[in-house]
Amino acid sequence: MKNNISEYGSHEKYIDPAVKGDYLNKLQQTIDWIYGEGQSASNDEYKKRLTEFKVIGNPVKVRARFHDEFPVYNSQFNGFVQEVNDRIVQATNLHDKYREDIILKTGEMTQYFNSILQSLASKQLHQDPSFNIDEVLHKLEAYK
């Protein structure tokens, strides 16, 4: 985590700058502690320290995962929409009711993905996204 949120780290932009310095200091203190007093510390002390780091660290990881994976899912969705639209045009034996259902569901999913894009545009990277990447994947799979 220390390397990931440090300057040029892969998660640096996903941690609130207001807490970054203090968090890095606590990480370094714990690293020093591990190689000193921590060698004879109890398992409970290790668990306690780990739990404290997870309060800030886990949301950073979640934000990084969301921002890494969402563009991939968005691209997949856009490709799938293009494929669906092409098939609708080519399908001569598709009943109008099914065609309308497909168009309606595609519109709903397009609105969903657009709402995510709008939400992301209104937030800084260190702020939690309003959406969950597992939910996005679930909805994408259901749409497919």
Residue, then its C-alpha position, 0 to 999 in steps of 0.5 A: m500500500k505504501n508504494n501504491i499511494s506514494e508519489y507515482g504509485s498506481h493508487e496515488k490519485y485515489i487517496d484523499p490528499a488531506v489524509k495521504g501524508d498522515y497515512l503514509n507516516k503511519l504506514q512507515q511507523t508500522i514498517d519500522w515497528i515490524y522490524g523492531e518491537g513488532q517481532s515479538a508482538s502478539n497476533d492481536e497487535y498485528k490484526k489491530r494495526l491491519t484493521e486500522f489501515k484497512v479503514i483508509g486502504n480498502p476504499v482506495k483499492v475499491r476506487a482504483r479498481f472501479h476506475d481501472e475496470f469501468p472503462v473496459y466495461n463501458s467499452q464492452f457495452n458500447g461494442f455490444v450496443q453496436e452489435v445489437n443495433d446492427r442485428i436489429v437492422q438485419a433481422t427481418n423476422l424479428h417481431d416488433k414487440y421483441r424489437e421494441d423490448i430490445i431497444l427499450k432495454t438498450g436505452e435503459m442501459t445506455q442511460y445507466f452507463n451515461s449516469i455513471l460517466q456523469s457521476l465520475a465527471s463530477k467527482q475527483l478520483h479520491q472520492d468514492p464513486s456512486f456506483n459499485i463495479d460489481e453491480v456494473l458488471h452484473k448489469l452488463e452481463a444481464y444486458k448481454 
